[in-house]
Amino acid sequence: MPAFAVIHGSYLGRVFVDHENRPKVAIVWAIGRWMYLEGNIATNQEKSELKRFFREIVMPDCKKRSRNWFEIYTNDSKQLEEYSLKEIDFLKVDKHYESVYTLNVEKFLQVAKRSKRNEEKVEFRNFDIIPESLEETSYVKNSTLSKKTVGVVIKRGNTILSIAKNNGFTFGKEYFIDIDTFKEEERKKGYATLAAIKIISYFLEKNMFPLWETTESNIPSQKLALKLGFEPMERYPVFEFRLK
């Protein structure tokens, strides 16, 4: 879905293809986030082009942003795995799996009905979709800098405890939700649950439905998703490349 968000213009990014008219390999790169690869890397020409793409476009972009890594989401392509592990000696490659969860609305409504926390302050805010650190990027147009997304902030006094927001990836009636409780000592106290309930309820009224994405190693995130009424939808590999 994030790839479609970029292609259809709701999130800023770039699209790279091997052939302009009849592409067999496409890479969608969401600015400041991940890449999504569709197609197989099988022929010598495709392998050569992907290597050139890494060297001439991806690595300079990473270095400019002081980042020494990037990620590619794809289908379970053994060709990409074998190619990246055997033939790309200028990058370190790791692989992990991520899962996407979709919301069971009936389950969620039962959870929301039982939630009665009132001691924390709840604020709805607009958040920038494009990070400030990327505003000077050459391919970022001024018109995109004004794009905002909606989120919920849970506060105690002036202290922000947790945030839940639509992270800007929207397509059709779906969006990706991001949640964070910043301080370790404030976790497992229900703040993230409260923030999630508020923002999900807000978007349900607009007939929009959240998707939840998390790594398979992030057990707390999985538990929170299930607690809120999310159910597993799909699982796919992510290749992490680190600059040597």
Secondary structure, DSSP 4 states (H G I P E B T S, - for coil): -HHHHHHTTSS-EEEEESSSSS-S-EEEEETTS-EEEES---SHHHHHHHHHHIIIIIHHHHHHTT--EEEEEES--HHHHHHHHHH-TTEEEEEEEEEEEEE-HHHHHHHHHH----SSEEEEEEEESS-GGGTT-TT--HHHHT-EEEEEEEEETTEEEEEEEEEEEEETTEEEEEEEE-SGGGTTSSHHHHHHHHHHHHHHTTT-EEEEEEETT-HHHHHHHHHHTEEEEEEEEEEEEEE-
